Amino acid sequence: AGVIEPTRTVELKSKASGEILELGADTGDTVAAGALLVRIDPRIPRNRLDQATAQLKAARAKLANAHSQLGRGEKLLENAWINPADYDRLVRDTATAESEVVAAKVAVENARIALEDTEVRAPVAGTILSKRVERGQVISSPTTDVGGGTLLMAMADLDQVRVRTRVDETDIGKLAPGMEARISVASFPGRRFAGAIEKIEPQATVEQNVTLFPVLISLPN
């Protein structure tokens, strides 16, 4: 005896925090990979992206000015109109301006990623098993919440499933991965479904002094 379960279940969380504006799927819906499942209020991330873009433009303007000053400083140094210490200061200013441009580029990229995170899309094609949130709900991000953030949905590809059963240790030696298996379920009396042993897990459990080993049997749904 055992239970039929998905081969792999994916729990969906959002890296973004905020109010849920749109839900693109409900429990039981089959969705394609990349389908929009949840859209979160993007206003704050969009404002941060605009701010980071403006700071990048300012940093690039500062760098262009620093390069111009450094070019003039080189000519003045050749003619001995400035001392080496003043020229070294121009070199440092240019290096500082270059680092500020790099930092501003990183800030823009991080802000763009944060804006993209306001749209949660299906990582794989599959079926929505459960939906834990509703439109209008405010969720927390797992990157800022010590509790791990809000679970949005759980989904799985149900084309392939598996049976998880437990076998007495006295019979476990008769089984091996790859061996054919026949499954009967209460929903379809009199029918047998063909599968194959996928794995015999090594960690046993003891119930009423009987040692049982978990056995996974894969089969088409």
GIZI-V378861 format. One record per residue. N is the residue number from 1. OMEGA is omega in whole degrees, -180 to 180 (* if undefined). D_LAST is the distance of its C-alpha to the last C-alpha in Angstrom with 2 decimals. Layout:
N;OMEGA;D_LAST + N;OMEGA;D_LAST
This chain:
1;-180;17.82 + 2;180;15.59 + 3;175;13.23 + 4;-176;9.59 + 5;175;10.09 + 6;177;9.34 + 7;179;10.52 + 8;177;13.33 + 9;-179;14.94 + 10;175;17.91 + 11;-175;20.87 + 12;171;23.13 + 13;178;26.88 + 14;174;29.76 + 15;-179;32.69 + 16;174;34.84 + 17;175;36.51 + 18;-178;37.55 + 19;177;36.75 + 20;-179;33.42 + 21;-174;34.38 + 22;173;31.11 + 23;-175;27.44 + 24;-179;25.17 + 25;179;21.95 + 26;-179;21.11 + 27;180;18.49 + 28;180;15.31 + 29;173;16.43 + 30;-175;14.50 + 31;177;17.06 + 32;176;17.98 + 33;-179;19.42 + 34;180;23.03 + 35;179;22.83 + 36;-179;25.52 + 37;-178;24.27 + 38;174;27.57 + 39;-177;31.17 + 40;-179;33.93 + 41;-174;37.64 + 42;-170;38.86 + 43;-179;42.60 + 44;177;43.59 + 45;179;41.66 + 46;178;43.11 + 47;178;46.59 + 48;177;46.23 + 49;178;45.23 + 50;180;48.32 + 51;-180;50.50 + 52;178;49.23 + 53;178;49.80 + 54;178;53.35 + 55;177;54.03 + 56;178;52.90 + 57;179;55.34 + 58;180;58.11 + 59;178;57.38 + 60;177;57.53 + 61;179;60.82 + 62;179;62.20 + 63;178;61.22 + 64;178;62.90 + 65;180;66.03 + 66;177;65.95 + 67;179;65.77 + 68;178;68.67 + 69;-180;70.71 + 70;178;69.99 + 71;177;71.16 + 72;179;74.39 + 73;179;74.80 + 74;179;74.67 + 75;179;77.51 + 76;179;79.51 + 77;179;79.07 + 78;-179;80.35 + 79;178;83.45 + 80;178;83.79 + 81;172;83.59 + 82;180;81.02 + 83;-178;80.78 + 84;-180;77.85 + 85;178;76.74 + 86;178;76.19 + 87;178;74.26 + 88;178;72.05 + 89;178;71.29 + 90;178;70.13 + 91;179;67.84 + 92;179;66.33 + 93;179;65.90 + 94;178;64.05 + 95;178;61.74 + 96;179;61.07 + 97;178;60.31 + 98;179;57.85 + 99;178;56.01 + 100;177;55.90 + 101;179;54.29 + 102;179;51.59 + 103;179;50.97 + 104;177;50.86 + 105;178;48.31 + 106;179;46.06 + 107;178;46.52 + 108;-180;45.57 + 109;179;42.41 + 110;179;41.42 + 111;178;42.20 + 112;177;40.13 + 113;179;37.12 + 114;178;37.68 + 115;178;37.76 + 116;-179;34.51 + 117;178;32.93 + 118;174;33.60 + 119;180;30.60 + 120;-178;27.25 + 121;-178;24.61 + 122;179;20.90 + 123;179;20.80 + 124;173;17.39 + 125;-179;15.17 + 126;-177;12.73 + 127;177;12.73 + 128;-180;15.81 + 129;-179;15.22 + 130;177;18.95 + 131;-173;22.26 + 132;-175;25.32 + 133;177;28.10 + 134;177;29.86 + 135;-179;32.17 + 136;180;35.63 + 137;177;34.59 + 138;-176;36.31 + 139;178;34.23 + 140;-177;35.47 + 141;176;34.67 + 142;179;33.34 + 143;-180;36.09 + 144;-177;38.80 + 145;-180;37.40 + 146;179;37.78 + 147;177;35.01 + 148;178;32.43 + 149;-176;32.31 + 150;175;30.31 + 151;-176;26.54 + 152;-177;25.48 + 153;170;21.71 + 154;-178;18.57 + 155;-179;15.53 + 156;172;12.33 + 157;-174;9.98 + 158;176;6.57 + 159;178;5.31 + 160;180;5.29 + 161;177;5.73 + 162;176;8.49 + 163;175;10.68 + 164;-179;14.22 + 165;179;16.78 + 166;-174;20.50 + 167;178;22.49 + 168;-178;26.24 + 169;179;28.37 + 170;-180;29.91 + 171;-172;26.67 + 172;179;25.36 + 173;179;27.61 + 174;-176;25.80 + 175;178;22.56 + 176;176;22.06 + 177;-178;19.52 + 178;-180;17.94 + 179;179;18.37 + 180;179;15.94 + 181;177;14.42 + 182;-173;13.33 + 183;171;11.53 + 184;-179;12.72 + 185;-176;12.12 + 186;-177;14.88 + 187;-178;13.17 + 188;-177;12.91 + 189;178;16.16 + 190;180;17.07 + 191;175;13.69 + 192;180;12.50 + 193;-176;9.21 + 194;176;10.26 + 195;180;10.02 + 196;178;12.95 + 197;-180;15.14 + 198;-173;15.08 + 199;169;18.08 + 200;-176;20.69 + 201;-173;22.22 + 202;-176;26.04 + 203;-178;26.86 + 204;173;27.24 + 205;-179;27.89 + 206;177;30.45 + 207;180;30.16 + 208;178;33.11 + 209;176;34.42 + 210;179;31.21 + 211;-176;29.73 + 212;178;25.93 + 213;176;23.92 + 214;178;20.47 + 215;-180;17.94 + 216;-180;14.60 + 217;-179;12.01 + 218;179;9.27 + 219;175;6.35 + 220;-178;3.79 + 221;*;0.00
